[in-house]
Amino acid sequence: MDVLQLDVSGRPQAWISTKEAATLYASDAVAWTLGEPFLVFRGGFQRVSGMQSRIELHPIIAVRGSVPSRAWRQVPALTNGKLFVRDRYLCAYCGGHFEADDLTREHILPSSRGGADSWMNCITACRGCNGRKGNRLLHEVGIELFYLPYIPSLHEDMILRGRRILADQMEFLLASVPRHSRLHG
């Protein structure tokens, strides 16, 4: 299970391992936490008091100081995995639900005609529909989209990354996801 790392203002930065989170706790870099502890690391015993050291990990931690992160980008990186999740594994042409192995990244305006490899030009298509459309435009084939593409927000992108997300983490992220997002499903 991963921990959601935020900056002090509450902006998502990264998914980090429990080991990385424990290191942040031990170095007193955690400013605040959210959610109930889900894992406890136990260390050695203090010689004077006889107490065992322990670190309780929370599912969401805010880290002091500036944390360099790719999360500051305005537009999240586009990957097939995130695209398929954004589009809920539905073909934008036939509306069918498919497994990831049967889906492709489809360019609405084909790359061969100058179409960008971007969130706003890419949708999920089954292999059959992708092959039928080829490098033609929608009106040339006589098909319409079942849904429109959109650029995911930073909070949506954290969900789309395909992690096993704890309830506390999902609640935090969904609170900032636009209501029109398909992730509210």
C-alpha positions as CSV (number, residue, x, y, z in Angstrom):
1,M,0.0,0.0,0.0
2,D,1.3,3.5,-0.9
3,V,1.1,6.7,1.0
4,L,-0.3,9.9,-0.7
5,Q,2.3,12.6,-0.2
6,L,1.1,16.3,-0.2
7,D,2.9,19.6,0.1
8,V,2.1,21.7,3.2
9,S,-0.7,23.4,1.4
10,G,-2.4,20.1,0.6
11,R,-1.5,19.7,-3.0
12,P,-0.8,16.1,-4.1
13,Q,2.9,15.5,-4.9
14,A,3.4,11.8,-5.3
15,W,2.6,8.2,-4.3
16,I,5.4,7.0,-2.0
17,S,6.2,3.7,-0.5
18,T,5.6,3.0,3.2
19,K,9.4,2.8,3.7
20,E,9.8,6.3,2.1
21,A,7.0,7.6,4.4
22,A,8.6,6.1,7.5
23,T,11.8,7.9,6.6
24,L,9.9,11.2,6.4
25,Y,8.4,10.6,9.8
26,A,11.7,9.6,11.3
27,S,13.4,12.8,9.9
28,D,10.6,15.0,11.3
29,A,9.6,16.1,7.8
30,V,5.8,15.4,8.2
31,A,3.9,18.6,8.9
32,W,0.4,17.0,9.3
33,T,-1.5,13.8,8.4
34,L,-5.0,12.7,7.4
35,G,-6.8,9.4,7.9
36,E,-6.5,6.7,10.5
37,P,-3.1,5.0,10.8
38,F,-2.9,1.9,8.7
39,L,0.6,0.5,9.5
40,V,2.9,0.6,12.5
41,F,6.6,0.2,12.2
42,R,8.3,-0.9,15.5
43,G,11.9,-0.2,16.2
44,G,14.4,-0.8,19.0
45,F,14.0,-0.3,22.7
46,Q,15.3,2.9,24.3
47,R,17.9,2.0,27.0
48,V,16.8,4.5,29.6
49,S,13.0,4.2,29.4
50,G,12.7,0.7,28.0
51,M,10.1,2.0,25.5
52,Q,10.0,0.6,22.0
53,S,10.1,3.2,19.2
54,R,7.2,3.1,16.8
55,I,6.0,5.0,13.8
56,E,2.4,5.0,12.9
57,L,1.8,5.6,9.2
58,H,-1.2,7.6,8.0
59,P,-2.5,7.2,4.4
60,I,-2.0,10.9,3.7
61,I,1.0,12.9,4.8
62,A,1.9,16.6,4.2
63,V,5.6,17.2,3.9
64,R,7.4,20.4,5.2
65,G,9.4,22.5,2.7
66,S,9.4,22.4,-1.0
67,V,9.2,19.0,-2.6
68,P,10.3,18.8,-6.2
69,S,7.7,16.9,-8.1
70,R,6.4,16.3,-11.6
71,A,2.9,16.9,-10.1
72,W,3.4,20.7,-10.6
73,R,3.0,20.2,-14.3
74,Q,-0.2,21.8,-15.7
75,V,-1.0,18.8,-17.9
76,P,-0.5,15.2,-16.5
77,A,1.6,12.8,-18.6
78,L,-0.6,10.8,-21.0
79,T,-0.2,7.0,-20.8
80,N,-2.5,4.3,-22.2
81,G,-3.2,3.0,-18.7
82,K,-4.4,6.4,-17.4
83,L,-6.3,7.0,-20.7
84,F,-8.2,3.7,-20.4
85,V,-9.1,4.4,-16.8
86,R,-10.2,8.0,-17.6
87,D,-12.5,6.6,-20.4
88,R,-13.7,3.7,-18.1
89,Y,-12.5,1.0,-20.5
90,L,-15.2,2.1,-23.0
91,C,-14.7,2.4,-26.7
92,A,-15.5,6.0,-27.8
93,Y,-16.9,4.7,-31.1
94,C,-19.0,1.7,-30.3
95,G,-19.6,2.2,-26.6
96,G,-18.5,-1.3,-25.8
97,H,-16.7,-2.2,-22.5
98,F,-13.4,-4.0,-23.1
99,E,-10.3,-5.4,-21.2
100,A,-7.2,-3.3,-21.5
101,D,-5.5,-5.8,-23.9
102,D,-8.4,-5.2,-26.4
103,L,-8.1,-1.4,-26.3
104,T,-5.9,1.1,-28.2
105,R,-5.1,4.8,-27.9
106,E,-7.0,6.4,-30.8
107,H,-6.3,9.8,-32.2
108,I,-9.4,11.7,-33.1
109,L,-7.4,13.8,-35.6
110,P,-5.0,11.1,-36.9
111,S,-1.3,11.6,-36.2
112,S,-0.7,11.2,-40.0
113,R,-2.8,14.4,-40.5
114,G,-1.1,16.4,-37.8
115,G,-3.1,15.3,-34.8
116,A,-1.4,15.7,-31.4
117,D,-0.7,12.9,-29.0
118,S,-2.6,14.8,-26.2
119,W,-5.4,14.2,-23.8
120,M,-7.8,16.3,-25.9
121,N,-7.1,14.4,-29.1
122,C,-6.9,10.9,-27.7
123,I,-9.7,8.6,-26.7
124,T,-10.0,4.9,-26.0
125,A,-11.1,2.6,-28.9
126,C,-11.4,-1.1,-29.3
127,R,-9.1,-2.6,-31.8
128,G,-11.9,-3.3,-34.3
129,C,-13.2,0.3,-34.3
130,N,-9.7,1.7,-34.5
131,G,-9.0,-0.4,-37.5
132,R,-12.2,0.6,-39.2
133,K,-11.5,4.3,-38.7
134,G,-7.9,4.1,-39.8
135,N,-6.4,7.5,-40.6
136,R,-9.7,9.1,-41.6
137,L,-11.6,11.8,-39.9
138,L,-14.8,11.1,-38.0
139,H,-17.1,12.6,-40.7
140,E,-15.3,10.7,-43.4
141,V,-16.3,7.4,-41.7
142,G,-19.7,8.6,-40.5
143,I,-19.1,8.0,-36.8
144,E,-19.6,10.1,-33.7
145,L,-18.0,9.9,-30.3
146,F,-19.9,8.4,-27.4
147,Y,-18.1,10.8,-25.0
148,L,-15.7,13.7,-25.3
149,P,-12.1,13.7,-24.2
150,Y,-10.8,16.0,-21.4
151,I,-7.6,16.8,-19.5
152,P,-7.6,15.2,-16.0
153,S,-7.0,17.5,-13.1
154,L,-4.0,16.9,-10.8
155,H,-6.3,15.1,-8.3
156,E,-7.8,12.9,-11.1
157,D,-4.3,12.1,-12.3
158,M,-3.3,10.8,-8.8
159,I,-6.4,8.4,-9.1
160,L,-5.6,7.4,-12.7
161,R,-2.1,6.2,-11.8
162,G,-3.6,2.8,-11.0
163,R,-2.6,2.5,-7.4
164,R,-4.6,0.6,-4.8
165,I,-6.1,3.5,-3.0
166,L,-7.3,3.5,0.6
167,A,-10.8,4.9,1.4
168,D,-9.2,7.9,3.2
169,Q,-7.0,8.7,0.2
170,M,-9.9,8.3,-2.3
171,E,-12.2,10.5,-0.3
172,F,-9.5,13.2,-0.1
173,L,-8.7,13.1,-3.9
174,L,-12.4,12.9,-5.0
175,A,-13.2,16.0,-2.9
176,S,-11.2,18.0,-5.4
177,V,-12.2,16.2,-8.6
178,P,-14.6,18.2,-10.8
179,R,-18.2,16.9,-10.6
180,H,-18.3,16.3,-14.4
181,S,-15.4,13.9,-14.2
182,R,-16.0,10.3,-15.2
183,L,-14.2,9.2,-12.0
184,H,-17.3,10.1,-10.0
185,G,-19.1,7.4,-12.1
